[in-house]
Amino acid sequence: MNEQQILPLIRPDAWSQTEWFAHWNAVGQHWRTEPQVSEARQAFLVQCQAVKVDLDAGIYKFKGVKLERGDVEWLLATHEGGRGPVDWYNPSHLERVGIDLRGADLRGVNLSRLPLSHMLGGLNAKERNRAQAGRDVAAIHLEDAILSETHLEKAELYMAHLERADLFKAHLAGASLRKSHLEGASLRLAYLAALDDQSYKKRKDGTMGASRLQLPPADLRAAFFDSVTDLRNAHLGNQKHGFVRVADAHWEGVNLAIVDWSLIKVLGDEERAQAVGRKKVDRETIIESYREAVRANRQLAVALQGQGLNEEAAQFLYRAQVLQREVVRQKGKFGTYLFSLFLDMLAGYGYKPVRSLLAYMLVIACFAIADFSFGHIVGHHLTPLGALIFSITSFHGRGFFPGGVALDDPITMLAAAEAVTGLAIEISFIATFTQRFFGN
């Protein structure tokens, strides 16, 4: 049912805004708050929609056109011949594309609670590769716009201008915010990833709709932040559905201390690299994906360290080392890979000192058992306590030998082997301690 069939006899100025609001609720369009736009305005919007998009010439339907909330509401209601906006909770809507607002001017407009899922507000990946004109031409302008609780699931917002926009509790799961401008924007309590809650939501007609939980987290790669950007309590993801991607993000002094980084076990960039690695793609693509993940972790860690958040930075620096090891493996440098794996197991690259302590105790115990066992075989009857003490002193390179033990005796050789092993572990432990507590 299209807009004209819903309201065949109503003039734009016939009712007050309150009456219009009641009417929209009555016809099931609960997200509408403005009176219907005039027939002249409708004709203008139809004319804009008829414009043929030309990526090479930088021509878009609403390029440079100033739109108001009423315009957007009308475009949503009449979208796809009156089918209406994309409802992410409706299984039949999952593959639909939202309204095309590329290049539109919506500065300062109140778009709160509007269903803008799958909206086109910038070029998608395929279009970016084809477009000859500047990619920024298609970017939507939402500076100072109010987008609180707005549904922007899977919206394409490449290079979008969201400076000082209010995105309080905005639903951004699956949205592409690559190179978007979020300087001064408020992302307080924004849902940048799917919530780990019920998988289905009961609709007003009693049916069950598919949940936004099927969406991946938002893509924040190369996005622009600043010291005024507000990330308080922003939902960046969870272990079940993943976390946001942040490679090459311009953090620029945004307050990172207000985010609980301990909840983020693996950045979305790493999850993406692992997914690419499981696909049958060329090795160079896999390597590039892992390099991007390495970059994302290191860049975030540097930003965190710059604000004195060394504990939080350590987890991302560690993940960067693990991912770099995979890059080395993909390049076929197995010697370097095995050495890197050894350093990880031994000390977690300096970020997990407990591993060094565990390695120390394990080596002591193993050599103590060996000393006790071989001692009885070759005639040196050590007690369990004596074998343990002998192992400890040998580990630190200051072993003593029971009387009558020759230099080529198995016990002596075990002590020498343990001394070499101990030296390697001691060096690693010192490096671990320095790295962990002094940041060197």
MARVO-392050 format. One record per residue (C-alpha): residue in three letters; x, y, z. Coordinates in pm, 1 decimal, m for minus. Each point is the difference from the previous one (the first is absolute). Last residue first. Example, Ala and Ser with C-alpha at 12.3 -4.5 7.8 and 13.67 -1.06 7.14 Angstrom:
{vovex 'SER' {1367.0 m106.0 714.0}}
{vovex 'ALA' {m137.0 m344.0 66.0}}
//
This chain:
{vovex 'ASN' {6060.8 m142.1 2782.2}}
{vovex 'GLY' {m343.3 49.2 156.9}}
{vovex 'PHE' {131.1 1.6 356.3}}
{vovex 'PHE' {m224.3 m259.7 160.3}}
{vovex 'ARG' {m75.3 m249.5 m273.1}}
{vovex 'GLN' {294.5 58.2 m230.2}}
{vovex 'THR' {259.9 m1.8 277.5}}
{vovex 'PHE' {m148.3 m306.3 169.3}}
{vovex 'THR' {m23.7 m183.8 m330.0}}
{vovex 'ALA' {357.6 87.3 m94.6}}
{vovex 'ILE' {115.8 m129.4 337.1}}
{vovex 'PHE' {m206.3 m316.8 m45.6}}
{vovex 'SER' {132.1 m56.2 m352.9}}
{vovex 'ILE' {358.7 33.0 116.9}}
{vovex 'GLU' {m75.1 m237.5 288.1}}
{vovex 'ILE' {m166.4 m247.0 m237.9}}
{vovex 'ALA' {297.6 m10.9 m235.6}}
{vovex 'LEU' {247.8 m35.5 290.4}}
{vovex 'GLY' {m210.7 m274.5 154.0}}
{vovex 'THR' {7.9 m204.0 m318.2}}
{vovex 'VAL' {376.5 29.4 m13.3}}
{vovex 'ALA' {30.1 m95.5 369.3}}
{vovex 'GLU' {m244.9 m288.2 m48.9}}
{vovex 'ALA' {211.5 m144.7 m277.6}}
{vovex 'ALA' {311.9 28.9 217.0}}
{vovex 'ALA' {m173.3 m170.0 293.0}}
{vovex 'LEU' {m123.1 m280.2 m225.8}}
{vovex 'MET' {353.8 m46.3 m128.8}}
{vovex 'THR' {129.6 m23.2 355.9}}
{vovex 'ILE' {m262.4 m259.2 91.5}}
{vovex 'PRO' {80.5 m197.7 m314.2}}
{vovex 'ASP' {372.1 m9.1 106.1}}
{vovex 'ASP' {241.2 158.4 m244.6}}
{vovex 'LEU' {132.9 245.9 258.4}}
{vovex 'ALA' {42.4 m281.1 254.3}}
{vovex 'VAL' {m203.8 m30.8 318.2}}
{vovex 'GLY' {205.7 m143.6 287.3}}
{vovex 'GLY' {m126.9 240.6 262.3}}
{vovex 'PRO' {m337.2 156.6 m66.5}}
{vovex 'PHE' {5.5 282.9 m255.3}}
{vovex 'PHE' {m80.5 362.5 67.0}}
{vovex 'GLY' {m215.6 211.4 m220.5}}
{vovex 'ARG' {43.5 375.1 m41.9}}
{vovex 'GLY' {m145.8 42.9 m345.8}}
{vovex 'HIS' {m339.5 116.8 126.5}}
{vovex 'PHE' {m169.7 m315.1 m119.6}}
{vovex 'SER' {274.3 m215.7 153.9}}
{vovex 'THR' {m71.0 144.2 345.5}}
{vovex 'ILE' {m371.1 m67.8 m36.7}}
{vovex 'SER' {48.6 m350.8 m140.4}}
{vovex 'PHE' {242.5 m99.9 279.5}}
{vovex 'ILE' {m249.8 127.8 257.2}}
{vovex 'LEU' {m278.1 m207.1 m158.5}}
{vovex 'ALA' {218.4 m311.1 m29.8}}
{vovex 'GLY' {101.7 34.5 366.4}}
{vovex 'LEU' {m362.6 30.1 106.7}}
{vovex 'PRO' {m94.0 m312.7 m196.6}}
{vovex 'THR' {305.8 m180.0 145.6}}
{vovex 'LEU' {292.8 m51.0 m231.3}}
{vovex 'HIS' {154.4 m344.8 m46.7}}
{vovex 'HIS' {285.7 49.3 m242.9}}
{vovex 'GLY' {55.7 m350.6 m139.0}}
{vovex 'VAL' {m55.4 53.3 m371.3}}
{vovex 'ILE' {m366.0 m111.8 m2.4}}
{vovex 'HIS' {m88.4 149.1 338.5}}
{vovex 'GLY' {137.8 338.1 m101.2}}
{vovex 'PHE' {m172.1 m23.3 m335.9}}
{vovex 'SER' {m342.3 m4.4 168.4}}
{vovex 'PHE' {65.1 266.7 264.3}}
{vovex 'ASP' {176.5 231.1 m246.2}}
{vovex 'ALA' {m278.9 m48.5 m256.0}}
{vovex 'ILE' {m269.8 71.9 259.6}}
{vovex 'ALA' {186.4 312.5 109.2}}
{vovex 'PHE' {47.3 96.3 m364.9}}
{vovex 'CYS' {m374.4 m14.1 m60.8}}
{vovex 'ALA' {m88.6 185.7 320.8}}
{vovex 'ILE' {247.2 283.4 m54.3}}
{vovex 'VAL' {m106.3 35.2 m364.4}}
{vovex 'LEU' {m369.1 14.9 96.1}}
{vovex 'MET' {59.5 250.1 280.4}}
{vovex 'TYR' {188.2 237.7 m227.4}}
{vovex 'ALA' {m249.4 m39.4 m285.2}}
{vovex 'LEU' {m282.2 86.2 241.1}}
{vovex 'LEU' {187.4 308.7 116.0}}
{vovex 'SER' {68.2 103.9 m357.6}}
{vovex 'ARG' {m367.4 m50.9 m88.1}}
{vovex 'VAL' {m100.4 222.6 289.9}}
{vovex 'PRO' {191.3 283.6 m166.4}}
{vovex 'LYS' {m263.2 36.2 m274.7}}
{vovex 'TYR' {75.6 318.0 m195.0}}
{vovex 'GLY' {366.7 m64.5 m74.5}}
{vovex 'TYR' {m60.3 m175.8 m328.9}}
{vovex 'GLY' {m238.4 m240.5 178.1}}
{vovex 'ALA' {289.1 m117.2 215.5}}
{vovex 'LEU' {97.6 m357.3 m87.3}}
{vovex 'MET' {m287.3 m104.1 m221.4}}
{vovex 'ASP' {11.5 326.2 m193.3}}
{vovex 'LEU' {377.8 m3.0 m27.2}}
{vovex 'PHE' {m13.3 m358.9 m130.5}}
{vovex 'LEU' {m264.2 95.7 m257.7}}
{vovex 'SER' {225.3 281.7 m120.6}}
{vovex 'PHE' {287.9 m246.1 m35.4}}
{vovex 'LEU' {m227.0 m237.4 m191.7}}
{vovex 'TYR' {m117.4 277.8 m234.9}}
{vovex 'THR' {352.7 127.2 m62.3}}
{vovex 'GLY' {104.0 m349.6 m104.4}}
{vovex 'PHE' {m321.7 m46.9 m198.2}}
{vovex 'LYS' {45.5 300.8 m224.3}}
{vovex 'GLY' {m263.5 m112.2 m252.9}}
{vovex 'LYS' {m155.9 342.8 m53.0}}
{vovex 'GLN' {m324.8 m124.4 154.8}}
{vovex 'ARG' {197.2 m101.1 308.0}}
{vovex 'VAL' {152.2 347.3 34.1}}
{vovex 'VAL' {m343.7 161.4 m28.3}}
{vovex 'GLU' {m126.0 m244.6 263.4}}
{vovex 'ARG' {276.5 112.2 236.8}}
{vovex 'GLN' {m103.5 358.9 m62.8}}
{vovex 'LEU' {m346.8 m96.0 121.7}}
{vovex 'VAL' {136.3 m128.7 331.3}}
{vovex 'GLN' {214.6 310.8 39.3}}
{vovex 'ALA' {m295.6 229.7 m66.0}}
{vovex 'ARG' {m208.1 m195.3 252.8}}
{vovex 'TYR' {266.3 71.4 264.0}}
{vovex 'LEU' {1.4 369.8 m81.8}}
{vovex 'PHE' {m378.6 m5.5 31.8}}
{vovex 'GLN' {7.2 m156.0 346.9}}
{vovex 'ALA' {277.6 233.1 115.8}}
{vovex 'ALA' {m189.2 316.5 m95.9}}
{vovex 'GLU' {m258.7 m51.6 272.7}}
{vovex 'GLU' {268.1 m24.9 267.8}}
{vovex 'ASN' {187.0 295.5 m147.0}}
{vovex 'LEU' {m295.7 238.5 9.6}}
{vovex 'GLY' {211.2 312.9 46.3}}
{vovex 'GLN' {m189.1 199.3 m263.1}}
{vovex 'GLY' {271.6 m38.4 m262.2}}
{vovex 'GLN' {16.0 m367.1 93.8}}
{vovex 'LEU' {m359.6 m40.2 m114.2}}
{vovex 'ALA' {68.0 168.2 m333.9}}
{vovex 'VAL' {310.5 m215.0 m49.9}}
{vovex 'ALA' {m201.8 m313.5 80.4}}
{vovex 'LEU' {m271.8 100.5 m247.6}}
{vovex 'GLN' {259.9 44.4 m273.8}}
{vovex 'ARG' {169.1 m328.4 84.8}}
{vovex 'ASN' {m322.2 m200.4 m1.9}}
{vovex 'ALA' {m127.6 147.6 m326.1}}
{vovex 'ARG' {336.1 m36.9 m172.5}}
{vovex 'VAL' {27.3 m368.1 84.9}}
{vovex 'ALA' {m356.0 m50.1 m130.3}}
{vovex 'GLU' {89.2 179.7 m322.5}}
{vovex 'ARG' {306.8 m219.1 m36.2}}
{vovex 'TYR' {m219.1 m306.5 51.8}}
{vovex 'SER' {m231.9 103.1 m282.5}}
{vovex 'GLU' {296.8 82.0 m226.0}}
{vovex 'ILE' {149.2 m344.3 59.8}}
{vovex 'ILE' {m329.3 m170.9 m86.1}}
{vovex 'THR' {m35.2 201.1 m320.6}}
{vovex 'GLU' {361.2 m81.7 m93.9}}
{vovex 'ARG' {m63.3 m369.5 56.8}}
{vovex 'ASP' {m274.1 m19.7 m259.8}}
{vovex 'VAL' {m349.8 m88.3 112.5}}
{vovex 'LYS' {m163.8 m327.4 99.5}}
{vovex 'LYS' {m152.3 128.7 320.9}}
{vovex 'ARG' {112.9 m89.9 351.2}}
{vovex 'GLY' {263.1 273.7 1.7}}
{vovex 'VAL' {m264.6 256.3 m94.3}}
{vovex 'ALA' {m196.8 m94.0 312.1}}
{vovex 'GLN' {311.8 26.6 214.6}}
{vovex 'ALA' {74.7 342.6 m143.8}}
{vovex 'ARG' {m357.8 112.3 68.5}}
{vovex 'GLU' {20.1 m114.5 360.9}}
{vovex 'GLU' {326.5 190.7 34.4}}
{vovex 'ASP' {m152.9 319.9 m136.7}}
{vovex 'GLY' {m303.4 m51.8 225.4}}
{vovex 'LEU' {227.5 46.1 298.2}}
{vovex 'VAL' {52.4 m298.9 229.3}}
{vovex 'LYS' {m59.1 m13.8 375.8}}
{vovex 'ILE' {m191.5 324.5 32.5}}
{vovex 'LEU' {m157.4 2.1 345.9}}
{vovex 'SER' {326.6 116.6 155.6}}
{vovex 'TRP' {m27.7 313.7 m211.0}}
{vovex 'ASP' {m265.9 150.2 229.5}}
{vovex 'VAL' {m33.3 337.1 m174.3}}
{vovex 'ILE' {15.1 323.1 203.0}}
{vovex 'ALA' {380.6 6.2 m12.5}}
{vovex 'LEU' {m5.3 34.8 m378.4}}
{vovex 'ASN' {m67.7 375.0 5.0}}
{vovex 'VAL' {45.3 101.9 m363.3}}
{vovex 'GLY' {347.0 152.7 m41.0}}
{vovex 'GLU' {38.7 m34.2 m373.8}}
{vovex 'TRP' {m135.7 m357.2 m37.0}}
{vovex 'HIS' {43.3 m0.5 m378.1}}
{vovex 'ALA' {m108.2 m357.2 m80.0}}
{vovex 'ASP' {252.1 m183.7 m219.5}}
{vovex 'ALA' {m141.8 m342.0 91.4}}
{vovex 'VAL' {m303.5 27.4 229.7}}
{vovex 'ARG' {m231.3 m296.4 m66.8}}
{vovex 'VAL' {m276.9 m40.6 258.3}}
{vovex 'PHE' {m43.5 m311.7 212.5}}
{vovex 'GLY' {m144.4 m347.8 m46.4}}
{vovex 'HIS' {m342.1 m161.9 25.3}}
{vovex 'LYS' {46.4 m245.7 286.0}}
{vovex 'GLN' {303.0 161.3 159.0}}
{vovex 'ASN' {m167.0 338.7 31.2}}
{vovex 'GLY' {m7.1 328.7 m187.5}}
{vovex 'LEU' {90.3 367.1 19.1}}
{vovex 'HIS' {m295.3 113.1 211.4}}
{vovex 'ALA' {69.2 366.5 72.2}}
{vovex 'ASN' {m3.9 57.6 375.3}}
{vovex 'ARG' {158.3 343.7 m39.9}}
{vovex 'LEU' {151.6 40.5 m343.5}}
{vovex 'ASP' {m35.8 379.9 m24.1}}
{vovex 'THR' {195.1 174.8 m275.2}}
{vovex 'VAL' {134.0 331.0 136.9}}
{vovex 'SER' {367.5 m99.8 m5.5}}
{vovex 'ASP' {m22.8 m100.0 m364.3}}
{vovex 'PHE' {m116.1 m289.0 m215.9}}
{vovex 'PHE' {40.9 m72.0 m371.8}}
{vovex 'ALA' {m84.1 m343.6 m140.2}}
{vovex 'ALA' {280.5 m186.1 m180.0}}
{vovex 'ARG' {m165.4 m333.4 75.2}}
{vovex 'LEU' {m313.8 34.5 210.1}}
{vovex 'ASP' {m193.0 m295.8 m144.8}}
{vovex 'ALA' {m302.2 m76.9 215.6}}
{vovex 'PRO' {m44.6 m344.1 156.0}}
{vovex 'PRO' {m134.9 m289.8 m206.9}}
{vovex 'LEU' {m376.7 m39.7 m44.0}}
{vovex 'GLN' {m187.9 m315.8 92.9}}
{vovex 'LEU' {m79.1 148.7 340.7}}
{vovex 'ARG' {m221.8 250.9 m181.7}}
{vovex 'SER' {m280.0 m244.2 74.9}}
{vovex 'ALA' {m228.1 m185.2 m239.6}}
{vovex 'GLY' {m365.9 71.8 59.3}}
{vovex 'MET' {m252.6 m205.3 189.0}}
{vovex 'THR' {m363.1 46.9 m88.9}}
{vovex 'GLY' {m264.3 141.3 236.3}}
{vovex 'ASP' {m98.7 295.2 m218.1}}
{vovex 'LYS' {180.4 238.2 234.0}}
{vovex 'ARG' {326.0 m187.8 m45.7}}
{vovex 'LYS' {153.5 m237.5 250.0}}
{vovex 'LYS' {378.1 26.5 m6.8}}
{vovex 'TYR' {231.0 m287.0 m71.6}}
{vovex 'SER' {354.5 m90.9 92.4}}
{vovex 'GLN' {m31.6 112.8 360.7}}
{vovex 'ASP' {300.7 183.6 139.2}}
{vovex 'ASP' {368.0 36.4 m80.4}}
{vovex 'LEU' {m39.1 338.8 m159.6}}
{vovex 'ALA' {121.5 48.8 m352.6}}
{vovex 'ALA' {283.0 242.7 m54.2}}
{vovex 'LEU' {47.5 375.3 m12.2}}
{vovex 'TYR' {m297.4 42.6 233.2}}
{vovex 'ALA' {42.7 359.3 116.1}}
{vovex 'LEU' {m5.5 50.4 377.9}}
{vovex 'ARG' {175.8 334.2 m46.9}}
{vovex 'LEU' {113.9 35.9 m357.3}}
{vovex 'SER' {m0.9 379.4 16.6}}
{vovex 'ALA' {169.8 165.8 m295.8}}
{vovex 'GLY' {267.2 265.8 48.5}}
{vovex 'GLU' {205.9 m133.9 m288.5}}
{vovex 'LEU' {m180.5 m301.3 m141.3}}
{vovex 'HIS' {100.0 44.1 m362.9}}
{vovex 'SER' {m46.2 m323.6 m190.5}}
{vovex 'LYS' {307.7 m159.2 m155.2}}
{vovex 'ARG' {m167.5 m339.1 24.1}}
{vovex 'LEU' {m327.8 20.8 187.9}}
{vovex 'SER' {m154.0 m310.1 m156.8}}
{vovex 'ALA' {m298.8 m109.9 205.0}}
{vovex 'GLY' {m34.0 m363.9 105.5}}
{vovex 'ALA' {m129.8 94.6 341.9}}
{vovex 'LEU' {m60.8 375.0 14.2}}
{vovex 'HIS' {m311.6 32.5 216.6}}
{vovex 'ALA' {12.0 349.7 149.3}}
{vovex 'LYS' {m14.4 8.6 380.1}}
{vovex 'PHE' {121.6 363.0 m0.5}}
{vovex 'LEU' {126.7 76.1 m349.5}}
{vovex 'ASP' {m9.7 380.3 37.4}}
{vovex 'ALA' {195.5 145.0 m291.6}}
{vovex 'ARG' {287.5 236.8 82.6}}
{vovex 'GLU' {172.9 m89.3 m328.0}}
{vovex 'LEU' {m184.4 m279.1 m175.7}}
{vovex 'HIS' {121.0 67.4 m353.4}}
{vovex 'ALA' {m13.5 m333.5 m180.0}}
{vovex 'MET' {327.5 m125.6 m152.0}}
{vovex 'TYR' {m163.4 m341.1 m55.2}}
{vovex 'LEU' {m335.5 m5.9 175.5}}
{vovex 'GLU' {m158.4 m311.9 m148.0}}
{vovex 'ALA' {m270.9 m101.9 247.5}}
{vovex 'LYS' {8.5 m362.3 118.5}}
{vovex 'GLU' {m211.1 85.8 303.8}}
{vovex 'LEU' {m70.8 372.7 13.9}}
{vovex 'HIS' {m303.9 m6.2 226.5}}
{vovex 'THR' {m19.5 336.8 174.2}}
{vovex 'GLU' {3.4 m11.4 379.9}}
{vovex 'SER' {152.1 350.0 4.0}}
{vovex 'LEU' {83.0 121.7 m348.2}}
{vovex 'ILE' {m16.2 375.2 57.5}}
{vovex 'ALA' {195.0 175.5 m274.9}}
{vovex 'ASP' {282.2 241.8 90.1}}
{vovex 'GLU' {179.9 m93.0 m325.1}}
{vovex 'LEU' {m193.5 m262.6 m192.8}}
{vovex 'HIS' {130.6 62.6 m351.2}}
{vovex 'ILE' {m14.2 m313.0 m216.8}}
{vovex 'ALA' {313.2 m100.0 m190.6}}
{vovex 'ALA' {m45.6 m50.2 m374.2}}
{vovex 'VAL' {241.3 278.3 m94.5}}
{vovex 'ASP' {262.3 m137.9 241.0}}
{vovex 'ARG' {87.7 m277.0 m243.0}}
{vovex 'GLY' {127.6 252.1 m252.4}}
{vovex 'ALA' {m107.6 m83.1 m353.6}}
{vovex 'GLN' {127.2 m311.7 m176.7}}
{vovex 'ALA' {m213.7 m242.6 196.2}}
{vovex 'ARG' {61.4 m365.9 m77.0}}
{vovex 'ASN' {205.5 m117.0 299.4}}
{vovex 'ARG' {m202.7 212.5 238.8}}
{vovex 'GLU' {m320.0 m140.5 m149.5}}
{vovex 'LYS' {102.8 m355.9 86.9}}
{vovex 'ALA' {83.3 90.8 360.2}}
{vovex 'ASN' {m316.9 201.1 62.9}}
{vovex 'LEU' {m23.8 371.3 m70.6}}
{vovex 'GLY' {m165.9 231.0 251.7}}
{vovex 'GLY' {m325.1 63.5 183.7}}
{vovex 'LEU' {m195.7 m297.3 m128.4}}
{vovex 'MET' {m242.3 m113.3 269.9}}
{vovex 'HIS' {3.9 m370.0 92.1}}
{vovex 'SER' {m198.7 78.6 317.1}}
{vovex 'LEU' {m137.3 355.1 11.4}}
{vovex 'PRO' {m300.0 m70.3 221.5}}
{vovex 'LEU' {m36.0 342.8 168.9}}
{vovex 'ARG' {39.1 16.4 378.3}}
{vovex 'SER' {165.2 343.1 m5.4}}
{vovex 'LEU' {40.3 173.4 m333.3}}
{vovex 'ASN' {7.4 356.4 133.1}}
{vovex 'VAL' {172.8 204.3 m268.1}}
{vovex 'GLY' {310.9 205.1 86.2}}
{vovex 'ARG' {164.3 m58.0 m335.9}}
{vovex 'LEU' {m202.9 m230.7 m220.8}}
{vovex 'ASP' {156.7 93.6 m333.8}}
{vovex 'ALA' {m23.5 m294.8 m239.0}}
{vovex 'GLY' {305.8 m130.1 m189.6}}
{vovex 'ARG' {m115.6 m358.8 16.1}}
{vovex 'LEU' {m350.1 m27.2 143.4}}
{vovex 'ASP' {m104.8 m324.8 m170.1}}
{vovex 'ILE' {m277.3 m167.4 197.6}}
{vovex 'GLY' {65.4 m347.5 134.6}}
{vovex 'VAL' {111.4 m309.5 m189.9}}
{vovex 'ARG' {m187.8 m325.2 57.1}}
{vovex 'GLU' {179.2 m328.2 65.6}}
{vovex 'LEU' {m119.5 m44.1 359.1}}
{vovex 'HIS' {m350.5 133.6 m60.4}}
{vovex 'SER' {m186.3 m332.7 m23.4}}
{vovex 'PRO' {137.1 m103.6 339.8}}
{vovex 'ASN' {m160.7 304.1 169.8}}
{vovex 'TYR' {200.4 117.1 299.7}}
{vovex 'TRP' {223.3 212.3 m223.0}}
{vovex 'ASP' {m298.1 198.7 m116.0}}
{vovex 'VAL' {94.3 179.0 m320.6}}
{vovex 'PRO' {m226.7 298.0 m54.2}}
{vovex 'GLY' {m328.3 m7.4 m189.9}}
{vovex 'ARG' {m145.7 m229.7 m262.7}}
{vovex 'GLY' {m159.5 308.8 m149.3}}
{vovex 'GLY' {140.9 m37.1 m350.2}}
{vovex 'GLU' {349.0 m87.0 113.6}}
{vovex 'HIS' {20.1 273.7 263.9}}
{vovex 'THR' {m320.3 202.8 30.5}}
{vovex 'ALA' {m5.7 9.6 381.4}}
{vovex 'LEU' {378.1 44.8 24.9}}
{vovex 'LEU' {6.7 284.7 m250.6}}
{vovex 'TRP' {m289.1 167.1 182.8}}
{vovex 'GLU' {179.1 m28.0 333.0}}
{vovex 'VAL' {320.2 135.6 m154.7}}
{vovex 'ASP' {m183.4 304.3 m135.5}}
{vovex 'GLY' {m172.9 62.0 332.4}}
{vovex 'ARG' {336.9 m15.1 175.8}}
{vovex 'GLU' {140.9 274.5 m217.8}}
{vovex 'LEU' {208.4 m19.6 m316.9}}
{vovex 'LYS' {242.0 246.7 m157.3}}
{vovex 'VAL' {108.3 m130.9 m340.5}}
{vovex 'GLY' {375.9 10.5 m68.3}}
{vovex 'LYS' {m2.6 m342.8 m165.1}}
{vovex 'PHE' {m347.1 m145.4 46.3}}
{vovex 'LYS' {m17.9 m245.3 m288.5}}
{vovex 'TYR' {372.6 m31.4 m60.6}}
{vovex 'ILE' {230.7 122.7 m279.0}}
{vovex 'GLY' {376.1 m31.9 52.4}}
{vovex 'ALA' {72.0 m13.9 m373.1}}
{vovex 'ASP' {162.7 m342.8 14.3}}
{vovex 'LEU' {m246.1 m134.1 254.7}}
{vovex 'ASP' {m304.1 104.2 m201.5}}
{vovex 'VAL' {m328.3 m43.1 185.7}}
{vovex 'LYS' {m302.8 60.9 m217.7}}
{vovex 'VAL' {m224.2 269.4 142.1}}
{vovex 'ALA' {m357.9 m127.3 36.0}}
{vovex 'GLN' {23.6 17.7 378.5}}
{vovex 'CYS' {59.6 372.6 m23.4}}
{vovex 'GLN' {m314.7 48.3 m206.6}}
{vovex 'VAL' {m198.9 m205.4 247.8}}
{vovex 'LEU' {132.4 225.9 277.5}}
{vovex 'PHE' {m108.4 309.0 m193.5}}
{vovex 'ALA' {m345.3 m143.4 m61.9}}
{vovex 'GLN' {m33.5 m77.9 369.1}}
{vovex 'ARG' {100.6 355.7 84.2}}
{vovex 'ALA' {m270.0 134.1 m229.1}}
{vovex 'GLU' {m252.3 m239.2 151.7}}
{vovex 'SER' {86.2 131.5 343.3}}
{vovex 'VAL' {185.1 m208.0 257.8}}
{vovex 'GLN' {m207.4 m208.3 239.9}}
{vovex 'PRO' {2.9 136.0 351.0}}
{vovex 'GLU' {299.5 m109.4 211.6}}
{vovex 'THR' {29.7 m270.1 266.7}}
{vovex 'ARG' {41.5 m323.1 m193.5}}
{vovex 'TRP' {166.2 m297.4 173.9}}
{vovex 'HIS' {m330.4 m157.5 97.3}}
{vovex 'GLN' {m103.1 m61.3 m359.6}}
{vovex 'GLY' {m271.6 m255.4 77.3}}
{vovex 'VAL' {m298.0 185.0 m150.7}}
{vovex 'ALA' {m136.3 107.1 341.8}}
{vovex 'ASN' {342.7 106.0 120.2}}
{vovex 'TRP' {38.3 224.6 m302.0}}
{vovex 'HIS' {m341.5 148.4 72.1}}
{vovex 'ALA' {82.6 81.2 360.3}}
{vovex 'PHE' {314.1 181.4 m114.2}}
{vovex 'TRP' {m200.6 186.9 m261.6}}
{vovex 'GLU' {m246.6 108.4 264.2}}
{vovex 'THR' {280.3 132.7 215.6}}
{vovex 'GLN' {154.0 178.4 m298.7}}
{vovex 'SER' {m328.9 176.5 m61.9}}
{vovex 'TRP' {m226.9 m113.5 m279.3}}
{vovex 'ALA' {m114.1 127.3 m339.0}}
{vovex 'ASP' {327.3 169.9 m94.8}}
{vovex 'PRO' {136.5 m282.2 m215.8}}
{vovex 'ARG' {m342.4 m65.1 m158.8}}
{vovex 'ILE' {m161.8 m339.1 61.8}}
{vovex 'LEU' {m213.2 m162.2 m270.2}}
{vovex 'PRO' {198.2 m303.0 m119.8}}
{vovex 'LEU' {203.5 m66.2 315.5}}
{vovex 'ILE' {92.3 m367.9 11.0}}
{vovex 'GLN' {m43.2 m59.4 m372.9}}
{vovex 'GLN' {218.4 299.4 m82.6}}
{vovex 'GLU' {277.3 m119.3 232.3}}
{vovex 'ASN' {23.0 m343.5 m161.4}}
{vovex 'MET' {m150.9 m333.2 100.9}}
//
